[in-house]
Amino acid sequence: MPSTYSIQQAVQNPQTLGVVLSEILFAKYGDAWVDWDPVTIYLELRDEYNAEPVSEAMDRISAAQVVLASDSFFKRPEAFFNVANTLASGSPGFTVFDPVTVPEAAWALTEVALLREYDEFSHAVRGVIRAILKDDGYTDDYPAIFDVVLAERPTAEVALEAVGTDLRDQEASGVEEFVNDQLAALVFQFDQIPQLEGRFDALLRRRDANELATLQVMP
């Protein structure tokens, strides 16, 4: 990315993350975009920024809408899978079997915690999360964020604190490395877009998890 990065470039880049895209829309349109259909969002971005938003950006925006406008991510396994796949890769995986990995689930839980307060996860979604962990060889020594979401009353603030705990662990696994890389990309993207100046710090204040601000400098 250049030293300053336009919104036109951001929405045309398949690597731009869902929280960044959401904050672009919040900054320009307030809360209204959360209820817009994808065609309206596409046309607004195209007309406002002379951009042709890529499919990955549009899919991540749609995933953020699901998270912000409903409790489906927390209650329905298919929504959990689709959102987790989309936030991590830019594709919901509708056309091919694309199981969610543990790192992808951890990142989705992190990004959702930045987007909104958690709802309680349904028994079905908790079962899906446990199955993902089991398939990857975990028994009960989970990355800390999963201990949070499998608790009876998980909160976004505690989830973000758990991410910080994992990333400071000297024995961090590939899960923590993936989340750390994603966080570094997230912070970098915020920093490069002038219109988003200060909005990442505002996210952290809303989540009462200021320690997260130091995670992007982890080696």
N, C-alpha and C positions, 0 to 999 in steps of 0.2 A: 504494500500500500504506500502511496505517497505521504508526505508529512501532513497534508490535510486531505480528507477523503470525502467526496460529495455524497449526498443521499442518492443521487442518480447512480453512482458507482456501487453503493451499498446494496441497493435493491436489485442490481444486475449481477451481483457476485453470489454464486451458489454457496459460499462459505459463511455468509453473514448469518449470525445466530438469531434465534427467535426472540430473545429478550431485547436485543438491539433493534430488530425490526418493529417490535411492539412499542418501544420507546420513541422511535421515529414517528409512528402513527399517533401515539398519545400526545407528543409534542405539537403535532400539526392539527389534529382533529379532536383532541380530548378523548372522552370515553365513547364517542359516537361510533367509531369504526368497529368496535367490538361486535356490534349487531349487523354490520354491513355484510352483504353477500360478496364472495370473492371477486366477481366481475366488477362490482363497484369499487372495491379497493384497488384492483388492477388499473382501472380507468383513472381513478384519482391520482395514483402514483405516476402513471404515464403522463397525464396532463400537467400535473404540478411540477414534476421534475424532469420532463422530457426523457422518460426512462421506459425501458421494456423489462419489467420485473421478471426474473427467471422463475422457473417452476419451483425450485427449491425454496426461494424466498416466499412465494405464494403459499406453498404447503406449510412452511413454518408459521406464517401468519395465521393460516387456518387452524393449526394446532394450538396456537396461543389463544385464538378465539374460543376453542373448545374448553381450554383450561379456565379462561376468564369468565365465560358466560354460563357455565354449567358445572355440575359435580361429576360429570361422566368419567374423567380421568381417575377419580377416586373410587368410583362405584362399579364401573363396567370393565371387565378384562379387555375386551376388544378396543375400547377407547384408550386404555392404558398402553396397550401394545402400539396402537397407531400413533399416539402422541409421542411415546418414547422413541420409536423409530424415526419419526419426522424431526424432532428436535435434534437428534444426534446426526442424522444423515441427510436431512432435507427431503426424504421420501417416506411416505407412510407404509410402503411395502404391500400395497393392495394386490399387485399383479403377480408377485412371487412370494413364496414362503420365506419370510425374513424374521426369524425369531429374535427377540430382544436379548441382547447380551447383558451381563452384569454391569460392565462399564456404561453401556447406553442407558440402562435403567437408573444407575446412580446419577448420570448427568441429567436425565429428565427430572428426577426428583429434586436436584439442585436448581435447575432452571425454573421449575414450577414454584419452588419456594421463593424465588426472586419475583415471580409474577404475581403471587397471591398468597393469602393465608391458606394453610392446609384444611381440608375437610378430613373427617375420619375415613380411613380406607375400609371398603367393604370386605367381608370375609372372602369373597371370590377374588378380589384383587390381591389381598394378602396371600391367598393361596397361589396365585400366579407368581408373585414376587418370590415366595419360598421355593417354588418349582424352578425358577430361573437360577436362584442361588444354588439349589441342589444340583442342577445340571452342570454347573460350573465347579462342582466339588466342595462347596461350602456345606458345613454341618450346622454349627451354631456360632462360630466365630466370624460374624458378618462384618463387612465395613460398617462403620458407625452409623451412617445415614440410614441403613436398612434396619438397624435396631430401633431407630426413631420411628420410622414409618410403620413398623410392625407393632409398635406400642398401641395401647388402647386409645390414647388421645394425642396423636402426633401434632406438632406445630411446625410451621415454616422456620421460626426463629431457632428452635432447637435443632432442626435438620441442618441449617446452615452452620451452626456451631459444631455439629458432628462432622461436617465436611472439613472444617478447619482442624478438628482433632486428628482426622485421618491424614491430612496433608502434612501435618507436623510430625507424624509418626516416621521414625527413621527406617522402619521396615515396611514402608508403603508398598502396596501391590500395584499391578497394572491398572486396577480400578482407580486408585488414587492418582496415578500418573495421568490417566486419561482425563479425569475430572480437572486436574491441575492444568493440563494443556488447554482444555476447553475454557477454563476460567481466564487463563492468560490471553487467549484469543478474544474472549468477551471484553475484557478490560481494554485491550489494544483497540478493538473496534470502536468502543465508546470514546476513547481518547482521540481517535483520528477524525471523528465527525464533529465539526464545530457546533452544529445545532444541538448536539447532545451533551454539551459541556455542563458538568455538574449533575447530570441525571443519574449516573451510576452511584455517586455518593448519596443521592436522594433515595435510591432504591435501598441502599444499605440502612439508611436511617429509618425508612419505613419498616424494614424487617428487624430493626434493633439488633443487627449483627455486624457491627463495624469491624470486627476482627477479620471478616472476609476480605476487607480491602487489602490485606497484606499477602493474600494467597498467591497473587499473580507473580510474586517475586521468588517463589519457591524454586530451588534448582531442579 
